[in-house]
Amino acid sequence: MAESEKTPELGLEAQLLTACYGGENDKVKELLKTGANIWCTDETGRSPLHFAAASGDVPTIQTILDAGIPWNVLDIGNYTAGDYAEQGEHTGAYECLVEAGVRAEMILRALRETKAEENKKREASNKEYLESKVEYSGDRLVDAEKNGVMMEWERPLMIEHAKVICSSPRKVVLNIGFGMGIIDEALQDLKPNKHVIVEAHPDVYKHMVDEGWDKKPGVHIVFGRWQDKLDEIRSLGPYDGIFFDTFGEFYQDVDDFQKAILSAGKEDDGTESKESEPILKKPDGIYSFFNGLGGDHKLFQDVYCRIVASDLSSLGVSIEFTTISTDSVLDPELWKGIKRPYWMLKQYNLPICKWKQTQLNSAKNF
Ligand SMILES: C[S@@+](CC[C@H](N)C(=O)[O-])C[C@H]1O[C@@H](n2cnc3c(N)ncnc32)[C@H](O)[C@@H]1O
């Protein structure tokens, strides 16, 4: 064969991507040993993990993850490896990526917690937001940088959340974060006996007062960050239903909130009080939260759903998700004027959190 007729030999990186795509785990390992650069990508930014996910071969995915590619890597089109696994209907591969995400996030969190212990009290995650202006503008509430704080498209979700935490009249309910007051309107329609609303932003608080929320029978407004108002929140409870939906806070804040409402009160010396019940009433209290974490990528959302389930479980609470289609939200028109769409998934996982029955039984036997 003439020299010019030979197929040109692929470079190590091209060989690596091809082997990942073929799910050839042994070859992938060999290429990595030979010095193939694990950080290589093709022209569309797809990493070896994207290719391995597209092959659906779990051992190859594991090899790539072990070699250091993060589970949440994105290509130029903003797709995760999970998107490639799903496109090929590789459920085992998708599950492997979710598990990798959960493991990585748990490790990161353990590291952060050690740091937080060192720094003791954290600064508010959304300090800047709370100190700047917000604007009510038609179907949305935006912050000074045109981030969507709350938008009208969430109304059907809020109505369902309200039904979950206030399933019959005369309940005592707590809502953290007023925003556009959509869930609070829905709760009022369900006729609770007592309806406590905690809101930290001065402009939002002013809007609530302008709209007469402070005069509604049974409504108690607590103005301030929930973190600073726990004693007042506790004194107005316990609650049959609790909903949490703030803005600019992180998962750590959600986790702190859950620990605060699901644990017994503290004595002056900081030990758990034997008399005081948790803020969420036992045994029938129901807790829910806006499940927007990771709302721009399905893989990220699935990882957070797993993490929150595990955290709640260790607090004695089980979680179930009911799904609601959010297909219509994918229309780019809806997000015009908003800095960054915060929801890009076809399905919303609405969490319903209840005290675990086994826990209650063993507590009774105690
Ligand atoms: C997404 S909006 C809530 C929307 C609401 N669920 C509705 O149906 O309209 C979030 C709200 O939480 C408030 N917020 C943010 N951090 C808070 C905190 N730490 N404590 C209480 N409210 C907070 C914001 O000012 C904002 O009004």
The ligand as an SDF file (V2000), in Angstrom:
LIG
                    3D

 27 29  0  0  0  0  0  0  0  0999 V2000
  -39.0480   33.0710   45.5050 C   0  0  0  0  0  0  0  0  0  0  0  0
  -39.7100   34.2860   46.5170 S   0  0  0  0  0  0  0  0  0  0  0  0
  -41.0560   33.4560   47.2790 C   0  0  0  0  0  0  0  0  0  0  0  0
  -42.2030   33.3290   46.3570 C   0  0  0  0  0  0  0  0  0  0  0  0
  -43.4820   32.8080   47.0130 C   0  0  0  0  0  0  0  0  0  0  0  0
  -43.3780   31.4030   47.2690 N   0  0  0  0  0  0  0  0  0  0  0  0
  -44.6910   33.0910   46.1600 C   0  0  0  0  0  0  0  0  0  0  0  0
  -45.5300   32.1810   46.0320 O   0  0  0  0  0  0  0  0  0  0  0  0
  -44.8220   34.1810   45.6280 O   0  0  0  0  0  0  0  0  0  0  0  0
  -38.5190   34.3370   47.8190 C   0  0  0  0  0  0  0  0  0  0  0  0
  -38.8200   35.3320   48.9170 C   0  0  0  0  0  0  0  0  0  0  0  0
  -38.0080   34.9770   50.0360 O   0  0  0  0  0  0  0  0  0  0  0  0
  -37.5300   36.1660   50.6520 C   0  0  0  0  0  0  0  0  0  0  0  0
  -36.3220   35.8120   51.4430 N   0  0  0  0  0  0  0  0  0  0  0  0
  -35.0580   35.6350   51.0010 C   0  0  0  0  0  0  0  0  0  0  0  0
  -34.2530   35.2370   52.0200 N   0  0  0  0  0  0  0  0  0  0  0  0
  -35.0430   35.1590   53.1190 C   0  0  0  0  0  0  0  0  0  0  0  0
  -34.7930   34.7840   54.4610 C   0  0  0  0  0  0  0  0  0  0  0  0
  -33.5870   34.3840   54.8720 N   0  0  0  0  0  0  0  0  0  0  0  0
  -35.8260   34.8120   55.3350 N   0  0  0  0  0  0  0  0  0  0  0  0
  -37.0680   35.1770   54.9230 C   0  0  0  0  0  0  0  0  0  0  0  0
  -37.3570   35.5540   53.6610 N   0  0  0  0  0  0  0  0  0  0  0  0
  -36.3690   35.5250   52.7600 C   0  0  0  0  0  0  0  0  0  0  0  0
  -37.2860   37.0690   49.4560 C   0  0  0  0  0  0  0  0  0  0  0  0
  -37.1820   38.4200   49.8010 O   0  0  0  0  0  0  0  0  0  0  0  0
  -38.4660   36.7760   48.5590 C   0  0  0  0  0  0  0  0  0  0  0  0
  -39.5370   37.6120   48.8530 O   0  0  0  0  0  0  0  0  0  0  0  0
  1  2  1  0
  2  3  1  0
  2 10  1  0
  3  4  1  0
  4  5  1  0
  5  6  1  0
  5  7  1  0
  7  8  2  0
  7  9  1  0
 10 11  1  0
 11 12  1  0
 11 26  1  0
 12 13  1  0
 13 14  1  0
 13 24  1  0
 14 15  1  0
 14 23  1  0
 15 16  2  0
 16 17  1  0
 17 18  1  0
 17 23  2  0
 18 19  1  0
 18 20  2  0
 20 21  1  0
 21 22  2  0
 22 23  1  0
 24 25  1  0
 24 26  1  0
 26 27  1  0
M  CHG  2   2   1   9  -1
M  END
$$$$
